[in-house]
Amino acid sequence: MSINIKGENDNQEKIILKFLVLGDSRIGKTSILERYVNKSFQENYIVTIGMDVRIKKLKINNIYFDIYITDTAGEERFRSISTMSYKSADGILIGFAVNEPKTFESVNYWVKQIHENKGKVSNVSLVLFGNKCDDVDHILVNEEQINKIKSTHGLEYFQTSAKQNIGVQELFEFLVKQTIIKKGLLKDIGLNENSTINDINITERDSEEVKNELINKKKKKKNKKKSCC
């Protein structure tokens, strides 16, 4: 987590939060990210190898946030995720597909990886999601199973469908809000320590703001090169 990074106006503070998305291959992690970050969906994606980072730019109670979300490989041969990636994560999503029980069984594996690589997780947001809930005729993971694993690991749970855009926005907004509270950032966004999750207002930064930020970054880089030479 990084705080108080100068934004495009040199007086605009920015907070950076880093999230990991874990889960077996083909549960729709990339689809979930694509739906949230770019508001789009494709039927088929190339399997993620290693890690892929997406950025979502938000304005939360008038403070700029850059949300870095790392999509991770789920196939066993690509599962090696650096300890540093775990340690630097402010929040972690653990996913499974509600129509594939084996991916649900792997949730215990991913939680174990988090504890082994990150250690203390009391100030880290851990949220479980069950994707592909649109496949209503083939849901094979029942509510009792989900409640048990939620209780065992202390996880919040969201049912999602990247395809039908069900629960995706709510999943990420909850993750962001809970992270703000767990990381003690309420005062940084102008709220007091007794504020609740409902007091946190999230809006997406408009395209013009983002465009101006990129232009100014390029200008700063150019000016820095000139001053160095």
matplotlib code that plots the C-alpha trace (Angstrom):
import matplotlib.pyplot as plt

x = [0.0, 1.3, -0.2, 0.2, 1.7, 1.3, -1.2, -1.6, -2.0, 1.1, -1.2, -3.6, -2.9, -3.2, -3.5, -2.4, -3.9, -2.7, -5.0, -4.4, -6.9, -6.3, -8.1, -7.8, -7.5, -10.6, -12.9, -13.1, -10.5, -9.5, -13.1, -14.0, -11.1, -12.0, -15.6, -14.6, -11.8, -12.9, -16.7, -16.4, -16.6, -15.2, -16.2, -12.7, -9.4, -5.9, -4.9, -2.9, 0.7, 2.5, 0.9, -1.0, -1.7, -4.7, -5.2, -8.6, -8.6, -11.2, -12.2, -13.2, -14.6, -12.8, -9.4, -7.8, -7.0, -5.1, -6.1, -3.5, -5.2, -2.9, -4.5, -2.6, -2.2, -4.4, -2.8, -0.6, 2.5, 2.2, 1.0, 4.3, 3.5, 6.3, 6.2, 6.6, 3.4, 1.5, 3.2, 2.5, -1.2, -3.6, -6.5, -7.0, -9.8, -10.1, -12.3, -14.0, -16.6, -19.9, -20.3, -16.9, -16.6, -12.9, -12.2, -14.1, -12.0, -8.9, -10.1, -8.4, -5.1, -5.2, -6.0, -3.1, -0.8, -1.9, -1.1, 2.2, 3.4, 1.9, 1.8, -0.4, -3.6, -5.7, -5.4, -5.8, -9.2, -9.9, -13.0, -14.3, -16.3, -18.1, -18.2, -20.4, -23.6, -25.4, -25.1, -28.1, -28.7, -25.3, -24.5, -22.8, -21.5, -24.3, -24.9, -24.1, -20.6, -20.0, -21.2, -18.9, -15.8, -16.7, -17.0, -13.8, -11.6, -13.5, -14.3, -16.9, -18.6, -20.0, -21.7, -20.7, -21.1, -18.6, -20.7, -24.0, -22.3, -23.8, -22.1, -18.8, -19.0, -20.3, -17.4, -14.7, -16.4, -16.7, -13.0, -11.9, -14.1, -13.1, -9.5, -9.8, -11.2, -8.7, -5.7, -6.8, -7.4, -10.7, -9.0, -7.1, -10.4, -11.9, -13.9, -13.6, -12.6, -16.2, -17.3, -18.8, -18.5, -21.7, -19.9, -17.4, -18.4, -16.7, -16.9, -14.9, -12.6, -13.8, -11.8, -10.8, -9.2, -7.3, -6.2, -4.9, -2.9, -1.2, -0.4, 1.1, 3.1, 4.6, 5.4, 7.2, 9.2, 10.2, 11.2, 13.1, 15.1, 15.9, 17.1, 19.4, 21.1]
y = [0.0, 3.4, 6.7, 10.4, 9.9, 13.1, 13.0, 14.9, 18.4, 18.0, 18.7, 15.8, 13.0, 9.4, 6.2, 2.9, -0.4, -3.8, -6.9, -10.5, -12.8, -16.4, -19.6, -22.6, -22.2, -21.6, -20.4, -17.0, -14.9, -13.0, -12.6, -11.2, -8.6, -7.7, -7.2, -4.9, -3.0, -2.6, -3.4, -6.1, -9.9, -12.4, -16.0, -17.3, -16.1, -17.3, -19.1, -16.7, -17.7, -16.2, -12.9, -10.1, -6.7, -4.5, -1.0, 0.5, 4.3, 5.4, 8.5, 7.6, 10.4, 12.8, 11.1, 9.5, 5.8, 3.5, -0.1, -2.6, -6.0, -9.0, -11.9, -15.1, -18.4, -21.3, -24.2, -26.2, -25.9, -22.1, -21.7, -20.4, -16.9, -15.0, -14.5, -10.8, -10.7, -12.1, -9.8, -6.7, -7.5, -5.3, -7.6, -11.0, -12.5, -16.3, -17.7, -20.9, -21.9, -22.9, -25.6, -27.2, -28.8, -29.4, -25.7, -25.2, -27.9, -25.9, -22.9, -24.6, -24.8, -21.1, -20.0, -22.2, -20.5, -17.1, -17.9, -19.6, -16.7, -13.7, -14.6, -12.1, -11.6, -9.7, -6.4, -8.0, -8.3, -11.8, -12.3, -15.5, -15.5, -18.2, -17.5, -18.8, -18.5, -17.9, -21.6, -22.3, -25.8, -27.0, -25.5, -28.2, -26.3, -25.8, -23.1, -25.4, -26.1, -22.4, -21.4, -24.0, -22.7, -19.1, -19.9, -21.9, -19.2, -16.1, -15.1, -12.8, -14.4, -13.1, -15.0, -13.7, -14.1, -12.3, -13.3, -11.8, -9.1, -10.4, -9.3, -8.3, -4.6, -5.4, -7.8, -5.3, -2.4, -4.4, -5.5, -1.8, -0.5, -3.3, -2.7, 1.0, 0.2, -2.6, -0.5, 2.4, 4.8, 6.3, 9.6, 9.7, 9.9, 12.5, 10.2, 9.5, 6.2, 5.4, 5.6, 2.5, 0.8, 2.7, 6.1, 5.2, 6.6, 5.1, 6.5, 5.8, 8.5, 9.8, 9.2, 12.9, 12.8, 9.7, 11.0, 14.2, 12.2, 10.2, 13.3, 15.0, 11.9, 11.9, 15.6, 15.0, 12.2, 14.4, 17.3, 15.0, 13.7, 17.2, 18.3, 15.3, 15.9]
z = [0.0, -0.9, 0.4, -0.5, -4.0, -6.0, -8.7, -11.9, -10.3, -8.0, -5.1, -5.6, -3.3, -4.5, -2.7, -4.2, -3.2, -4.4, -4.8, -5.7, -7.4, -6.7, -7.8, -10.1, -13.8, -15.9, -13.1, -14.9, -13.0, -16.1, -17.2, -13.8, -14.1, -17.6, -16.7, -13.7, -15.2, -18.9, -18.6, -21.3, -21.7, -24.1, -24.2, -24.4, -23.0, -23.2, -20.0, -17.8, -17.4, -14.5, -13.5, -15.3, -13.6, -14.4, -13.0, -12.0, -11.3, -8.7, -6.8, -3.2, -1.1, -3.5, -3.0, -6.0, -5.8, -8.2, -7.7, -8.9, -9.4, -10.2, -12.1, -11.3, -13.1, -11.7, -13.5, -11.2, -13.4, -13.3, -9.7, -8.3, -6.9, -5.2, -1.5, -2.2, -4.2, -1.2, 1.3, -0.7, -1.2, 0.7, -0.2, -1.8, -3.7, -3.7, -6.4, -7.6, -10.2, -8.7, -11.4, -10.8, -7.3, -7.7, -7.9, -4.7, -3.0, -3.9, -1.8, 1.2, -0.8, -1.7, 1.9, 3.1, 0.6, 1.8, 5.4, 4.6, 2.4, 4.0, 7.7, 9.6, 7.7, 10.3, 8.5, 5.0, 3.3, 2.2, 0.1, -1.5, -4.8, -6.6, -10.3, -13.2, -11.2, -14.5, -15.2, -13.0, -14.3, -13.4, -10.0, -8.0, -4.9, -2.4, 0.2, 3.1, 1.7, 1.1, 4.6, 6.1, 4.3, 5.0, 8.7, 8.8, 7.2, 8.2, 4.6, 3.1, 0.1, -3.2, -6.0, -9.4, -13.2, -15.4, -18.4, -17.1, -15.1, -11.8, -8.5, -10.1, -9.2, -5.7, -5.2, -6.0, -4.2, -1.0, -1.3, -1.7, 1.1, 3.5, 2.7, 3.4, 6.9, 7.7, 6.6, 8.7, 5.8, 6.9, 8.0, 4.7, 2.8, 5.1, 7.4, 11.1, 12.7, 13.6, 10.0, 8.4, 5.0, 4.0, 4.4, 1.8, -1.7, -4.7, -8.2, -11.3, -12.5, -15.8, -19.0, -19.3, -15.8, -16.6, -20.0, -18.4, -15.9, -18.6, -20.6, -17.5, -16.7, -20.2, -19.8, -16.5, -17.9, -20.9, -18.6, -16.4, -19.3, -20.5, -17.0, -16.8, -20.1]

ax = plt.figure().add_subplot(projection="3d")
ax.plot(x, y, z, "-o")
ax.set_aspect("equal")
plt.show()
